[in-house]
Every structure is written in C-alpha cells, then in structure tokens.
C-alpha cells in the first residue's frame, strides 16, 4: 500500500467520526475476522490489543512484543480494503522519540489510525504524567504528518476504567486530560469504563470532539449513544470473547457427548468462508 492510499484511508477514517451515523466497531483480531467485518458492511476495521494478544498466547497489558503486534496488524491491513485503526496500547515507548519511531513502524504496517492510552502498567502508579502524554501525542501527529499520512489518533484515558484517583474528581480530571489530548492533535477521545448516561452526556458536551465509548454491561444502546452525540463505540475484546464463549460451549458439549447443536447454530458455511479468504489481499 503506497503513501497516497494510506493517506486517503486515513481521511476516510477521520470522516467516519463525524457522522451522520455513529461509528460502531466490533473489534477484529486476525485476517478472517477483519474480512467478515468488511463482508457484512462495516466501513472500517479496528483491532483489539487484548484480543490479538489472547489469540497469540499472551495476556493483555502490552505483554505481546512490539514486533508480534505489528505483524498481526500488518496481516489484517493486507487482508482488507477498508481503513484500519489499530489498538496499540501505550505505543511500546516511554519517550516522545520512542513513540515517533513506533509511529513510523505502525504506518509501515498499514494502520491509518491508533488507540493510544495513558497508562503503561497495571495500576494507577503507571498513569503517565499529563505533560509527557501530550508530548507523545504531538510526536505521533508530527511524525505521521512528516510521512504524509494523517493518522487518526484515538487518545484514551483510563481514569474511569482502572480506576484512577478519587471518584469525586474523575470527571474533572478526565475532561482535563481529554481537552489536552485534543489540543495536542488527537482526533477522537476514548473513555473506557463509563456507562452512566449522565457522565457520557457530560463528556460529549465538555470535550467538544468525537467521543469513543467502550460497550459493556449497562451501556446505553448504539441508537441512544448516537442520539447523545457519541461518535464511536468499540467492542474491545468482547467480540473475541463472545467467539471464544461459543467455542468453549462446543468443547464442553463434545466432552459431555452432547448434541451437535452448539456446533451448528451460528456456523458460517465452509464454502462461504473459504471463498471469503480466497480473495486476493489488498
């Protein structure tokens, strides 16, 4: 894929964050799930870092190596014609310089967008200082611009998800970070761990930029989130875990010498899947 094509895909992805419909992304984790999303009509592909890690034998939390993660992203971007945004956690770097180098590698892998989070470990002590995170986001923006690919930065804060700090101050601290990320060059702002309608509505109004919510228990429906002004909804690893739940049910049924029903209920026919994967990659 040449630079011009990547740039065009990046702009297409950016426009999808501005309506008229909400950008609903059941995240992929390999070439076949990406092709299925493309086949059924989704306008873009987003990966889940956790799902990619699980599929390759790692736990979540940037335990998978940079090379393996980017290899997985490259296989996905080669498999589809759609723009692809990759969940790349904290970017495999601690300094703006390391993040700039990673941005080059990400673009080489074919991704035209990324999720970029502000924790680098498993607890709130790993929450990156705001000023440093802003410098990292600027490094992504400047590096991508220099390469001619205006990548879509989905800047994430884990204040609610982890959670970090006193509950009474989470909204204000989240807004502070999101506004700073927006001003540093982020195109979309991601707040996983929020399902409360009032908080979501407050964030939409406060950040004045496309907002990304992680679907989960108690989260408003896609239609309701669209009416509230949310721009993007991600499944995260839940789509992959749903698929693994179906496989687990098949495994248990076979162990119990049960029926074949669970194997046949939602199975894609062999000929259909084989034909889907026989298509030449982009």
C-alpha positions in Angstrom: 0.0 0.0 0.0 1.5 3.3 -1.1 1.6 6.6 0.9 -1.2 8.1 -1.2 -3.5 5.2 -0.5 -2.7 5.3 3.2 -3.4 9.0 3.3 -6.8 8.5 1.6 -7.8 5.8 4.0 -6.8 8.0 7.0 -9.0 10.8 5.7 -11.9 8.3 5.2 -11.5 7.0 8.7 -11.4 10.6 10.1 -14.7 11.5 8.3 -16.4 8.4 9.8 -16.0 10.1 13.2 -18.2 13.0 12.1 -21.5 11.2 11.3 -24.1 11.1 10.2 -24.1 7.7 11.9 -22.3 6.5 14.9 -19.1 4.5 14.1 -19.8 1.1 15.6 -16.7 -1.1 15.7 -16.8 -4.8 16.8 -13.0 -5.2 17.0 -11.2 -7.7 14.9 -8.2 -9.7 15.9 -7.0 -11.5 12.8 -7.4 -11.6 9.0 -10.6 -13.6 8.9 -12.5 -11.5 11.5 -11.4 -8.4 9.6 -12.7 -9.8 6.3 -16.0 -10.8 7.9 -16.5 -7.3 9.2 -15.7 -6.0 5.7 -18.1 -8.5 4.1 -21.1 -7.6 6.2 -20.7 -3.9 5.5 -18.7 -2.2 8.3 -16.9 0.9 6.9 -13.7 0.4 8.8 -11.7 -2.1 10.8 -10.5 -1.7 14.4 -8.3 -4.2 16.2 -8.4 -5.1 19.9 -5.0 -5.4 21.5 -6.3 -7.8 24.1 -7.9 -10.0 21.5 -4.8 -10.0 19.4 -2.7 -10.9 22.5 -5.1 -13.7 23.5 -5.1 -15.2 20.1 -1.2 -15.3 20.1 -0.9 -16.8 23.5 -0.4 -13.7 25.7 -2.3 -11.9 28.4 -3.4 -8.3 27.9 -1.3 -5.4 29.0 1.4 -5.0 26.4 2.9 -8.4 27.1 2.9 -9.2 23.5 6.0 -7.9 21.8 6.0 -4.9 19.5 7.1 -7.0 16.6 4.3 -9.6 17.0 1.7 -6.9 17.5 2.7 -5.1 14.4 2.9 -8.3 12.4 -0.7 -9.1 13.4 -1.7 -5.6 12.4 0.0 -5.9 9.0 -1.8 -9.2 8.3 -5.1 -7.5 9.0 -4.4 -4.4 6.9 -3.3 -6.6 4.0 -6.5 -8.7 4.2 -9.0 -5.8 3.7 -9.6 -2.8 1.5 -11.0 -0.8 4.4 -9.1 1.7 6.5 -7.8 0.0 9.7 -7.1 1.5 13.1 -5.0 -0.5 15.5 -5.3 -0.7 19.3 -1.6 -0.3 20.2 -1.9 0.3 23.9 0.7 2.8 25.1 2.8 2.6 21.9 5.7 0.5 23.1 7.7 3.5 24.1 8.3 5.8 27.1 9.6 8.9 25.4 8.3 11.0 22.6 11.2 9.9 20.5 10.4 6.2 21.0 6.7 6.9 20.2 7.8 8.7 17.0 9.8 5.7 15.9 6.8 3.4 16.7 4.5 5.7 14.7 6.7 5.0 11.6 6.5 1.3 12.2 2.7 1.4 12.6 2.3 3.3 9.3 4.6 0.8 7.6 2.3 -2.0 8.9 -0.6 -0.4 7.2 -2.6 1.1 10.1 -4.0 4.6 9.4 -5.2 5.1 13.0 -4.4 4.0 16.5 -5.7 3.8 20.1 -3.1 5.4 22.3 -3.6 5.1 26.1 -2.1 6.9 29.0 -1.2 4.0 31.4 1.9 1.9 30.9 1.3 -0.7 33.6 -1.3 -2.4 35.7 -2.1 0.2 38.4 -2.6 3.9 38.8 1.1 4.4 39.6 1.7 3.8 35.9 -0.5 6.7 34.8 1.6 8.9 32.5 2.1 12.5 33.6 -0.2 14.7 31.6 2.6 16.9 30.1 4.5 13.8 28.9 1.4 12.2 27.4 0.7 15.4 25.5 4.3 15.4 24.1 3.8 11.8 23.0 0.6 12.6 21.1 2.3 15.5 19.4 5.1 13.2 18.4 2.5 10.9 16.7 0.9 13.7 14.9 4.1 15.3 13.8 5.7 12.1 12.7 2.6 11.0 10.7 2.4 14.4 9.1 6.0 14.2 8.0 5.3 10.9 6.4 2.3 12.2 4.6 -0.3 10.0 6.4 -2.6 12.0 8.7 -3.3 9.1 11.0 -6.4 9.2 13.2 -5.3 9.4 16.9 -7.9 7.9 19.3 -6.4 9.2 22.6 -7.5 7.1 25.6 -7.6 7.8 29.3 -8.1 5.0 31.9 -9.2 7.2 34.8 -12.6 5.5 34.9 -11.6 2.0 33.7 -8.7 1.4 36.1 -10.0 3.4 38.1 -7.5 6.2 39.0 -7.8 8.6 41.9 -10.8 9.8 43.9 -14.2 9.1 42.4 -15.5 12.6 43.1 -12.7 14.1 40.9 -12.7 11.6 38.0 -15.0 13.6 35.7 -13.0 16.8 36.0 -9.6 15.0 35.6 -10.9 13.1 32.6 -12.1 16.3 30.9 -8.8 18.0 31.6 -6.9 15.2 30.0 -9.2 14.8 27.0 -9.1 18.5 26.2 -5.3 18.5 26.4 -5.1 15.4 24.2 -7.5 17.1 21.7 -5.3 20.2 21.7 -2.2 18.1 21.1 -3.7 16.6 17.9 -6.0 13.8 18.9 -8.9 13.3 16.5 -11.1 11.2 18.9 -11.1 10.8 22.7 -11.7 7.4 24.3 -13.0 6.9 27.8 -13.4 3.2 28.5 -15.1 2.2 31.8 -18.0 4.7 31.5 -21.6 3.5 31.1 -23.6 6.1 33.1 -25.8 8.2 30.8 -25.2 11.5 32.6 -21.5 11.1 32.6 -21.4 10.2 28.9 -23.6 13.2 28.0 -21.4 15.4 30.2 -18.3 14.3 28.4 -19.8 14.8 25.0 -20.6 18.4 25.9 -17.3 19.1 27.7 -14.7 17.8 25.3 -16.1 19.3 22.0 -14.5 16.5 19.9 -15.6 13.0 18.8 -16.0 10.8 21.8 -15.4 7.0 21.9 -17.2 4.8 24.4 -16.4 1.1 25.2 -19.6 -1.1 25.0 -20.3 -3.1 28.1 -22.8 -4.1 30.8 -25.3 -1.3 31.4 -24.1 0.8 28.5 -26.8 2.6 26.5 -27.7 1.1 23.1 -26.0 2.2 20.0 -29.0 4.2 18.9 -29.2 6.0 22.3 -25.5 6.8 22.2 -25.9 8.2 18.7 -28.7 10.5 19.9 -26.5 11.6 22.8 -23.8 12.7 20.4 -21.2 9.9 20.9 -19.2 9.4 17.7 -17.7 6.0 18.2 -18.4 2.8 20.1 -15.9 -0.1 20.4 -16.4 -3.7 21.5 -12.8 -4.1 22.7 -12.1 -7.7 23.3 -15.7 -8.6 24.0 -16.4 -9.7 20.4 -13.5 -12.1 20.6 -14.6 -13.3 24.0 -18.0 -13.9 22.6 -16.5 -16.1 19.9 -14.4 -17.9 22.5 -17.5 -18.5 24.5 -19.2 -20.2 21.6 -16.1 -22.4 21.1 -16.0 -23.2 24.8 -19.6 -24.3 24.6 -18.8 -26.6 21.7 -15.8 -28.0 23.6 -18.0 -28.8 26.7 -20.7 -30.3 24.6 -18.3 -32.7 22.9 -16.7 -33.6 26.2 -20.1 -34.5 27.6 -21.0 -36.4 24.4 -23.9 -34.0 23.9 -25.6 -32.8 20.8 -24.0 -31.1 17.8 -26.4 -28.2 18.2 -23.9 -25.7 19.5 -21.6 -26.6 16.6 -24.2 -25.8 14.0 -26.2 -22.9 15.4 -24.1 -19.9 14.1 -21.6 -21.7 11.9 -20.5 -19.9 8.7 -20.7 -22.5 5.9 -17.3 -23.8 4.8 -17.7 -22.8 1.2 -18.6 -19.2 2.2 -15.6 -18.8 4.5 -13.2 -20.4 2.0 -14.4 -18.2 -0.7 -14.1 -15.1 1.5 -10.4 -16.0 2.3 -9.6 -16.9 -1.3 -10.0 -13.3 -2.4 -6.7 -11.6 -3.2 -5.5 -9.4 -0.4 -5.4 -5.6 -0.9 
